[in-house]
Amino acid sequence: MFISPMLLHKSDQPFDDTEYISELKLDGIRLIYSVDDTGKVRLYSRHNNEITAKFPELQNLSIPPGTVLDGELIVSGNDGKPDFEAMMSRFMSSRDKTPVTFVTFDVIQHEGERVTKLPLLERKELLADIVPTDTALIAKTQFIEGHGEAYFEAIKAQALEGIVLKRKDSRYEVGKRSHSWLKVINYQYANVHVVGYRKQPKDFGWLLQFDDGRYAGVMELGVPAKERAKVYNSQIISENKDFAYIEPLKCRVKYRNLTKAGLLRLPSFLEWV
C-alpha cells in the first residue's frame, strides 16, 4: 500500500532548539516500504511508482505484516558515505547489483493501523521495536535531541549532504510539505562562467564553464526571470540546433557537490560577479 510521504521545507541555517531532533540527511532515493496483512512486500518511490522488482534483496527483511515505513534507499561508497550517483546507477540498471541499504526514519503504519497522529518520538520508539538491529540491508536513522548547529558543523567537516531538523512532537503529515520538518543543505559555492544557453524556451538551461575552460554542467535552477535577460540579450558568437553560445558572463552559484565527472550537481544561481 502506497502512502504519500511527508515532505520537508528548507531552512537556510541550522539552529539549536530542544524541541527538535537532528538527523543526517541521506543522499539517496526516498522509499516507502510497505508490508500488507499477508506479509507481501511492496516498495514505492515518493511519486507512487512501484519499484519492488528492482530490489529483490529487500523483500525478506522480517518486517511485520501491516507495516509501512518511510526512509531513504542508499548506496554506501568506499568512504562509507552515501553515493548518490551509485544509487542512481543501481536504480536505472537491471544489471547493476551494487548493494543497497534501506535506512528508515519513520513509521506510518504499525500492526495494520495508521500511527501518523502519534508524536515523532513515539513513532521512533515503534521503529526501534520494528527494526531492533541494524543490518547491511536495513538500518535506522540515528538522531540527537537539539544541537542542530554543532551537528551541521560536524556533517560539513565530513562533506555530507546536510541535516534534517524535526519537531519532537510532530505528527506525520501524509502528502504534505511541513514546517515541522526542515532540511538544511550543506551547499558548496563557486564562481563560474555562463557560456551559452538552450535555444528552446521550454527547456531552460545555461551552459557553465570553470575558469580553466572545463565544462561545468548545465544550470537549470534558481535563476530569477529578471536575471535571464542579461544572458538572452548577449551577443551570440556561434550556435547550433540546440544551443546558442555567448561571450562568458561570470556568476556565483551554489551546488550540492561535484559529480564523479567533475560537474556541478544541481547548480543554482546566486548573483553576477
Backbone torsions as a table, in degrees:
resi	resn	phi	psi	omega
1	MET	NA	126.0	178.1
2	PHE	-85.7	135.2	171.0
3	ILE	-126.9	124.0	-176.4
4	SER	-62.5	127.2	-172.5
5	PRO	-73.9	155.9	172.3
6	MET	-74.3	137.3	-176.4
7	LEU	-112.3	166.2	-173.1
8	LEU	-107.1	149.8	164.9
9	HIS	-92.8	167.1	179.4
10	LYS	-95.7	147.2	168.6
11	SER	-124.2	132.8	-178.6
12	ASP	-70.0	-27.6	-177.0
13	GLN	-136.6	148.9	171.9
14	PRO	-73.0	165.9	178.8
15	PHE	-152.3	160.3	177.0
16	ASP	-100.8	122.9	178.5
17	ASP	-155.8	123.4	-177.0
18	THR	-70.1	-9.9	177.5
19	GLU	-86.4	0.7	-179.2
20	TYR	-120.5	154.6	167.3
21	ILE	-106.4	158.7	178.9
22	SER	-119.3	128.5	178.5
23	GLU	-127.2	156.8	172.2
24	LEU	-72.4	134.4	172.2
25	LYS	-84.7	118.3	-174.6
26	LEU	-90.1	138.1	-175.5
27	ASP	-95.9	88.2	-178.0
28	GLY	-156.3	-141.4	-178.5
29	ILE	-119.5	127.2	177.3
30	ARG	-62.1	136.1	-175.5
31	LEU	-137.7	130.3	170.1
32	ILE	-100.6	118.9	-176.4
33	TYR	-105.4	113.0	-173.4
34	SER	-118.1	132.8	174.6
35	VAL	-122.8	115.2	-177.0
36	ASP	-77.1	-177.8	-174.6
37	ASP	-66.2	-17.7	178.6
38	THR	-93.4	-4.5	-178.9
39	GLY	95.1	1.8	-179.7
40	LYS	-75.6	132.0	-177.9
41	VAL	-95.4	134.8	172.2
42	ARG	-133.6	137.9	-179.3
43	LEU	-114.2	136.8	-177.9
44	TYR	-132.1	143.2	168.9
45	SER	-76.8	171.6	-177.9
46	ARG	-65.0	-18.3	-178.8
47	HIS	-99.7	21.4	175.4
48	ASN	66.9	33.6	170.9
49	ASN	-97.6	122.6	179.0
50	GLU	-75.0	126.8	-175.4
51	ILE	-127.0	23.6	-176.4
52	THR	-54.7	-45.6	-174.4
53	ALA	-65.0	-22.4	-179.1
54	LYS	-71.9	-21.4	-173.4
55	PHE	-133.2	69.7	-177.3
56	PRO	-61.4	-27.1	-178.4
57	GLU	-68.4	-13.9	-179.0
58	LEU	-95.6	6.0	-173.7
59	GLN	-92.3	0.5	179.8
60	ASN	-137.1	61.6	-175.5
61	LEU	-102.3	9.2	178.2
62	SER	60.4	35.7	173.5
63	ILE	-84.6	132.2	-174.6
64	PRO	-61.2	148.3	174.7
65	PRO	-57.1	151.3	178.9
66	GLY	78.3	22.2	-177.8
67	THR	-113.2	138.8	169.7
68	VAL	-129.6	122.0	-179.1
69	LEU	-112.9	150.6	174.6
70	ASP	-114.4	142.2	179.6
71	GLY	-177.7	-163.4	-176.8
72	GLU	-127.6	135.2	177.0
73	LEU	-96.3	123.1	-174.8
74	ILE	-130.2	160.7	166.0
75	VAL	-116.4	130.2	178.2
76	SER	-90.6	130.1	178.3
77	GLY	-77.9	-178.3	-179.9
78	ASN	-62.1	-24.6	178.8
79	ASP	-89.5	3.4	179.2
80	GLY	85.4	-3.8	-179.1
81	LYS	-90.6	152.3	175.5
82	PRO	-58.8	133.9	-177.9
83	ASP	-113.9	98.7	-174.6
84	PHE	-64.2	-41.2	-179.4
85	GLU	-63.6	-40.4	177.7
86	ALA	-66.4	-36.0	178.1
87	MET	-64.9	-43.3	180.0
88	MET	-67.7	-34.8	176.8
89	SER	-63.0	-44.0	178.5
90	ARG	-64.0	-40.7	-177.7
91	PHE	-64.9	-38.1	-172.8
92	MET	-87.2	-19.5	-173.6
93	SER	-116.6	127.7	176.8
94	SER	-73.2	-17.5	-179.3
95	ARG	-87.7	-19.4	-178.1
96	ASP	-76.4	121.7	-178.2
97	LYS	-114.2	24.4	178.9
98	THR	-56.3	132.7	-179.5
99	PRO	-61.2	139.6	177.0
100	VAL	-119.0	160.5	174.3
101	THR	-130.6	131.6	172.6
102	PHE	-92.2	113.5	179.6
103	VAL	-102.7	107.3	-174.7
104	THR	-93.3	141.6	-179.9
105	PHE	-126.8	-1.0	-179.8
106	ASP	-159.1	160.6	177.0
107	VAL	-117.7	126.8	177.8
108	ILE	-100.3	-35.8	179.6
109	GLN	-137.1	138.8	-177.4
110	HIS	-138.9	126.1	-179.1
111	GLU	53.3	38.8	176.6
112	GLY	82.0	-0.4	-178.1
113	GLU	-118.3	138.6	175.3
114	ARG	-67.6	137.7	-179.9
115	VAL	-119.8	23.3	-175.2
116	THR	-65.8	-21.4	-178.6
117	LYS	-86.4	-8.0	177.7
118	LEU	-74.1	148.1	174.4
119	PRO	-61.4	152.9	-176.4
120	LEU	-52.4	-47.1	-176.3
121	LEU	-64.2	-30.4	175.7
122	GLU	-70.7	-36.7	176.1
123	ARG	-66.8	-34.6	176.2
124	LYS	-62.6	-36.6	177.9
125	GLU	-66.0	-40.9	176.0
126	LEU	-61.7	-41.5	-179.2
127	LEU	-61.3	-39.3	179.5
128	ALA	-64.3	-30.6	176.6
129	ASP	-76.2	-37.7	-178.5
130	ILE	-70.5	-39.5	179.6
131	VAL	-122.4	77.8	-175.5
132	PRO	-68.8	-28.0	-176.6
133	THR	-130.4	129.5	176.4
134	ASP	-76.2	139.5	177.4
135	THR	-130.6	-178.2	178.5
136	ALA	-68.1	-21.8	-177.5
137	LEU	-97.5	-31.1	-179.5
138	ILE	-143.3	135.9	-179.8
139	ALA	-146.8	165.4	177.7
140	LYS	-105.2	143.4	173.6
141	THR	-67.1	131.2	175.4
142	GLN	-83.5	149.9	179.8
143	PHE	-145.4	160.2	173.0
144	ILE	-126.2	158.1	179.1
145	GLU	-91.3	124.6	-178.6
146	GLY	69.0	-153.7	175.1
147	HIS	55.6	37.3	-178.5
148	GLY	-62.5	-37.7	-177.0
149	GLU	-68.0	-46.0	-179.9
150	ALA	-66.5	-37.7	-179.9
151	TYR	-65.9	-39.7	178.7
152	PHE	-65.3	-40.2	177.7
153	GLU	-62.7	-36.1	179.8
154	ALA	-66.8	-41.2	-179.3
155	ILE	-73.6	-30.1	175.3
156	LYS	-62.8	-40.6	179.9
157	ALA	-63.5	-26.6	179.4
158	GLN	-96.4	2.9	-179.6
159	ALA	56.8	42.7	176.5
160	LEU	-93.7	172.3	-168.0
161	GLU	-70.4	-37.8	-176.5
162	GLY	160.3	-167.4	178.2
163	ILE	-130.2	166.0	173.5
164	VAL	-123.9	131.4	177.1
165	LEU	-109.1	124.7	-176.1
166	LYS	-128.7	136.6	175.2
167	ARG	-64.2	134.8	-179.4
168	LYS	-60.6	-33.0	-176.2
169	ASP	-96.1	10.5	-174.4
170	SER	-68.5	137.1	170.2
171	ARG	-82.1	162.3	177.1
172	TYR	-86.3	110.8	-176.0
173	GLU	-93.5	96.3	-174.3
174	VAL	-59.0	125.9	173.9
175	GLY	69.2	12.5	-177.0
176	LYS	-116.7	152.0	171.6
177	ARG	-94.9	116.8	-168.7
178	SER	-116.9	143.5	174.6
179	HIS	-76.6	-4.7	175.6
180	SER	-74.8	-19.9	176.3
181	TRP	-120.2	124.2	-176.3
182	LEU	-127.3	133.9	176.2
183	LYS	-104.0	139.5	176.0
184	VAL	-122.0	110.7	-174.4
185	ILE	-88.0	137.9	175.3
186	ASN	-85.5	77.8	-177.5
187	TYR	-71.8	150.8	169.3
188	GLN	-105.7	160.4	-175.5
189	TYR	-132.6	147.9	179.9
190	ALA	-157.2	152.5	168.9
191	ASN	-98.0	125.7	-178.2
192	VAL	-136.2	175.1	-179.2
193	HIS	-112.5	134.9	168.8
194	VAL	-85.4	120.0	-174.9
195	VAL	-118.0	-0.5	179.1
196	GLY	179.4	178.8	-179.5
197	TYR	-152.9	155.2	174.6
198	ARG	-68.9	140.8	-175.2
199	LYS	-83.5	-21.4	179.2
200	GLN	-81.0	116.3	-176.9
201	PRO	-58.6	-31.0	-178.0
202	LYS	-79.5	-7.4	-178.0
203	ASP	-121.6	63.7	-172.9
204	PHE	-59.4	138.3	174.4
205	GLY	-177.4	134.4	175.8
206	TRP	-109.1	133.6	177.0
207	LEU	-78.7	131.8	-176.9
208	LEU	-114.2	152.2	-179.6
209	GLN	-142.7	139.4	174.6
210	PHE	-74.0	168.1	-179.9
211	ASP	-57.9	-32.3	-177.4
212	ASP	-85.7	7.3	176.4
213	GLY	93.3	-5.6	179.4
214	ARG	-72.4	144.6	176.2
215	TYR	-64.1	133.2	-175.6
216	ALA	-112.0	-5.7	179.4
217	GLY	115.8	-168.0	-178.5
218	VAL	-119.9	131.4	176.6
219	MET	-95.5	120.0	-177.8
220	GLU	-119.8	-0.5	-171.4
221	LEU	-125.8	154.6	163.0
222	GLY	69.3	19.6	179.6
223	VAL	-100.7	110.6	178.8
224	PRO	-61.3	150.3	-177.7
225	ALA	-57.8	-37.2	-176.7
226	LYS	-69.2	-21.0	179.6
227	GLU	-86.5	-19.2	-174.9
228	ARG	-69.5	-29.7	-176.9
229	ALA	-60.5	-31.7	-178.6
230	LYS	-60.9	-36.1	179.0
231	VAL	-78.8	-47.6	-174.5
232	TYR	-71.5	-18.3	176.2
233	ASN	-93.0	0.2	-179.5
234	SER	-74.5	155.5	178.3
235	GLN	-68.3	127.4	177.1
236	ILE	-81.1	127.5	180.0
237	ILE	-99.4	-21.8	173.1
238	SER	-166.5	165.5	179.0
239	GLU	-161.3	161.8	172.6
240	ASN	-135.1	-164.9	-175.9
241	LYS	-60.7	-34.9	-172.3
242	ASP	-104.7	-31.7	-170.9
243	PHE	-128.0	148.6	168.3
244	ALA	-111.1	136.3	-177.3
245	TYR	-111.1	138.4	-174.3
246	ILE	-128.7	169.0	170.9
247	GLU	-62.7	137.4	-174.9
248	PRO	-57.0	137.4	173.8
249	LEU	-120.0	125.7	-173.2
250	LYS	-88.4	136.2	177.7
251	CYS	-144.7	164.7	177.0
252	ARG	-104.8	135.8	-178.9
253	VAL	-129.5	159.6	167.3
254	LYS	-114.4	151.5	-176.5
255	TYR	-153.3	164.5	-176.7
256	ARG	-74.4	-52.8	-178.7
257	ASN	-171.0	173.7	172.6
258	LEU	-86.3	135.8	176.2
259	THR	-74.0	173.1	178.6
260	LYS	-64.3	-21.7	176.8
261	ALA	-87.8	2.6	177.6
262	GLY	82.7	18.3	179.5
263	LEU	-97.6	157.7	175.7
264	LEU	-74.3	127.9	177.3
265	ARG	-90.6	121.2	178.5
266	LEU	53.6	53.7	177.8
267	PRO	-65.5	144.6	-178.5
268	SER	-135.7	135.7	-175.6
269	PHE	-67.4	137.2	174.0
270	LEU	-114.1	-54.5	-177.2
271	GLU	-166.8	162.8	171.8
272	TRP	-79.9	147.6	-179.4
273	VAL	-111.8	NA	NA
